[in-house]
Amino acid sequence: MNDDDGASEIGVRSDNAMPQTSLADGQIEERIQVDRKRLEAMITGEPLYGSDKHLPSAEDFFLKVKFLRKFFF
């Protein structure tokens, strides 16, 4: 992911090493790391602490992740 997709705005890891767990039903669970303070700002709609910068809503961000996931994996 890069700056254009909004992931770096909330502190998501930029490398491609996403921890994976194989589930019993054959699906794979992946985890991402997110900066807690940035996620809180997205959920509450408040600007980042000490800044006037507003982030996308948590719902918008995760919809974008779901959309982008189709193209990268």
BELSUL-V792098 format. One record per run of one state. SS is the DSSP state (H for helix, E for strand, C for the rest). FROM is the first residue (numbers start at 1). TO is the last residue. If there is no record, write none. Layout:
<<SS/FROM/TO> <SS/FROM/TO>>
This chain:
<<C/1/2> <H/3/5> <C/6/6> <H/7/10> <C/11/19> <E/20/22> <C/23/27> <E/28/30> <C/31/35> <H/36/44> <C/45/57> <H/58/72> <C/73/73>>
